[in-house]
Amino acid sequence: MSLTDAYRTVVLEHNRAPHRRGRLAAPDISAEGVNKLCGDHLTLDLRIVDERIAGYGFDAEASALTLAATSIMGDLIEGRTVAEAGELAGAALDLVTRNPERSADPRLGDFNCFLGVLGYPNRVKTVTLPWATLAGALAGRLRTSTDIDVRGADPARPPQQPGVQHE
């Protein structure tokens, strides 16, 4: 299967039936992500138990690409430690923003299908929205925008402890 075929198949599958869509009843971390250019908006909820992501849920008004990327992200991070989830966020962001060889990262599973968005800045912002939101949430930020920084970092704000909510 070609990269283009994999991209279409994975996006359609996750868009049709996104995994873990729905808000958690009592999240430890809840953060918003926005991509104003595309009109995408999502809310991520995380339940953290013993430094592990024990629960993941999301709600989104977003494109098929964002829904698919958010669904895939949940599959990859649920059950992992907070540190591992942060590493995966960095790897996913690197995959579609800093990958001149356009090579897959085995840790990212189905997310590798998004290698095809390289060279399309608007699509890059769309598929990185959930990962940037996760990175921001793990750094203590309540809101992240890929219109400002695809990597979810705000240089004006020092990172906070996971679970500590700041505006």
N, C-alpha and C positions, 0 to 999 in steps of 0.2 A: 504494500500500500504506500503510495506516495505521501509526502508531507502534506500536500494540498488535500488529498483524500482524507488523511487522518484528521486534519484540521476541521474539515467539514463534518466528518462523522462525530468527532468528540464534541464540537460546539453544538451540533444539533441534538445530540443525546443529552448533554447537560442542560441545554436550554429547555428542552421538552420536559425534563424531570430533574430539576436541580436538587442535589443532595443537601440535606440539612437546612432547607429553606424554612424559615419560621423563627420567631424570636424566642429566646430562652426565658423562662419564668423569672429566674433570679440570677442574672449574670454577675460575675465578679468584675468584668470589664465590658463596657459597651462603648463603641466608637463609631462615628460617622465618617464616610468617605464620599467625596463629590468630585465629579468631572463635569464642570459647568459647560465646557465646549460641546459635549455629547448629551448633556442633561442627565447623566447617570448619578444616582444617589443610592448609597447602601448604608446599612447599619449592621455592624458585626457585634455579636454577643459571644463572650467567652466565659466559661466556668473553669476556674483554676483550682485544682486540688493537689496538694503536695507538689507544687511547681510543675504540674502536668496540665495540659489542656484536656479536661475531662468532659467538656461540653462545648459545642460550637453551633451557632445558629446565625442566620442572617435574614434580613428583609431588604428588598431592593426594588427600585424602579429604575431599570437599567436595560441596556442593550443585550442582545444574545451573547456577545463576547464577554461582557462583564458578568452576566449570570453564569456562564460556563466557567470562567476563571475563578469565580467565588466558590462555586460548587466543587471544583477540582481542589482548590486550596483547602477546603474543609476536610476532604478525603485525606489530604496529605498531612494536616497538622493535628487533627484530633487524636489524642492519646500520646502525643509527643510532649516532651518537656518544653517549657517556655523558651529555654535557650535554643533547643532544636528548632522550634517554630521560627524563632528569630533568624537562625541560620538559613532555614529554607526560604524565608522572605527575602533575605539578601541574595540567595542563589537565583530565585525566580526573577527578581528585579534585574540582576546581572544578565540573565539569559536573554532578555528582550531589550536591554539597553546597552550592554557592554560585551557583546559576544561577536567579535569580528569573524571568528571561524564558523559561526552559525552551527555550533555543535550542541547536541543534546546533553542534558545533565541527568544521569540516571536517577538521582534522588527526587526529581520533579515529575516522574511518571507522565500522565496525560498532559500536564502543562507544557511539555516539550512541543506539542503540536503548534503552539503559538510562536515558534521560531519564524513562521511565515509572516508575522506582522512587522518584522524588522524592516525598516525603511518606510514605514507608514506611521508617522508620529502620532496621529490621532488614535490609531488602533493601539499603539504602544501604551498610551495613557489609559485607554479603556481596559486593557488586560492587566495592567499593573495596579489599577485602582484597589482591588481587594488586598493585594500584597502590601501596597503603600499604607493602606488603612490599618492592616495588622501591625506593620512596623511602627506606625504612629501610636497605636493602642498599647503595644508592649512598652513603648517609651513614655506612656502616661498621657498622651494627647487624646482629647475627645473628638477632634475633627481633623481630617486630612484632606487635602485637595491635590489632585495630580495636575491641576492647572498651575500650582505653585511649585511643587517638587514631586516628581515621579517616585522618588525614593522614600517619601513619607517623613522626611526629616525637616525640622524647622530649626535652622542654625541659631535663631534668636532664643530658643528654649533649650535648656539642658535636659537630657533624658531623665525620666522619673522612674521610680520603681513600678513594675507591673502591678496593676490593680489600683494604683493611685490615680484618681481622676482629676484632671486639670482642664480648664477651658482655654 
